[in-house]
Amino acid sequence: MVRIVTGEWLAKTAAKDFETFFLPGQKIDVRIDIASINFPCIRTNSAGSRIIIPREMAADRIEDAANFFFHLLMVSHEIAHLVHKHTLAGRQENADHMALEYWADFYGAKVMMTLVTHGGGVSELFREFYPGESVFDEALTSIGDAVGRLVTNVYADNARYPSKLLRVALTCNGISSFLRHLYASISQTTGRTATAKWYLQVFNRVFSAPSVRELMLLSPESAAFDPEPIERSRAWHREMQGEGVAITPGFWPDFLVYLHTSFDQTDEERAMSEAMRVAEFRQAGLID
């Protein structure tokens, strides 16, 4: 039987779990406050940055896996802003704000997956929903339901944010990025490698909610690939990193592959990574 928890409990547990991903003496404080606001956000003052969640979200009872992921995606998105120091950007032009939202959706999905896999309290609750051994297929369907709720209740058509359908795609990419690294790690110990067809399986489940399917039918062009926000985001983060090894250093080595905040990758390294993904897709028959 799955215990029923509140949104406040889940947000604060996710924050505490995330803090454990850092080496001793290196962890950052992920503070959760509650206020009368409409949506989660980050606020910064002289005491530092903190995540604020709405009172309704804090009081919400989490009784099913879809609601679990719905809450976790929102909190993880704000954690992504926090560790990349997005609040230091101040008031931005729409294009710059959108570029950082691109990254928070993508990185936030990786935070969520790391929490359900390695976070103490969050992972324990996740296992109550999914007590079996091979759970990700079933869990991905619930993630798709959660994303559908975000599209219906949270995401807005706004010049400062990516389109709703594009935000679903960014979340899907973050989940795929996490799983690709996870499967690579597992294959080193088991000798079994996952075929690239799992990319399609992830896509089918994350995009499965009726509200998302409707967007795919009515406005597929809203998710058209545009490299400009990605390059804008990369440039902003590289400037923020400066001479440091990362924007937020100090992760345990096991978590660096998922959650690093270093933007030192060269153009050649990026091109090589893209070529590897294309080769995987072609081998799986997903592209010509």
C-alpha positions, 0 to 999 in steps of 0.5 A: 500500500502506498502512503499518501503524502503532501506536495510540501513533503515531496518538495522538501524531500526532493530538496534534501535528497538533491543536497546528498548528491554533493560531496561533504562540504560542497553541498548547496542549500535547496530551501523550500518555502510556501507562499500565496503564488500561482506557480513554483518559482525561484526568489533570491535575496541577501539570504540566498536563493530559495524555491517557493511553491504555492500553498495549494501545491504544498497541501495537495495530497499525492495519491497516484504516480502521475501526481507524484511525477507532476509535482516532482517535475515542477520542483526539479525544474526549479532546482535546475534554475537554482544550480545554474544560478539563473536568478542572477540573470536579472530581468531578461529579454524574452529570447534570453529568458526562453533560452534558460527555460529551455535548459531548465525543462531539459535539466529538470527532467534529469534531476527528476530521474536522478531523484527517483533512481538515487534519492533516498526519500523520493526513491523510496516513495517511487518504489512504493508506486512501482515495487517490481524490478523492471519499472521504467516502462510503466513509470514512463506512462505515468510521466506522460500523464504528468506531462499532460497535466503540465500542458493543461494546467501549468504551461502557458502560451507566452513569448518568454517560454518555449511552446507547450509541445516543445516543453514536452519534447525538452522533458522527453530529451532530458529523460532520454539523456538520463536513461542513455547514461544509466543504460551505459553504466548498467551495460558495463556490469551486465554486458547487456546493452539497450538498443536505440529503439528505447528512444522511441519507446520513451517518446511514445510514453512521454507524448501519450497524454490526450492533451499532448496528442491534441497539440501534435495534431493541431500545432506540430510546427510549434515543436520545430527544431530551432538551434538558436535558443540552445546556442543562446543558452549555452553561451549564457551558461559558459559566461556564467561558468567563467574560469570555474570548473562548473557553475555549481561544482561539488557533485559526487562523481557518480552523479556528474554524468547526469547533473554536471553544470560544466559547459567546457565541451568543444564544438568538435566534442559536441559534433562527435556526440551528435554523430553518435546519436545519429548513428544509434538512430540509424542502426535502430531504423528510426531514421534513414 
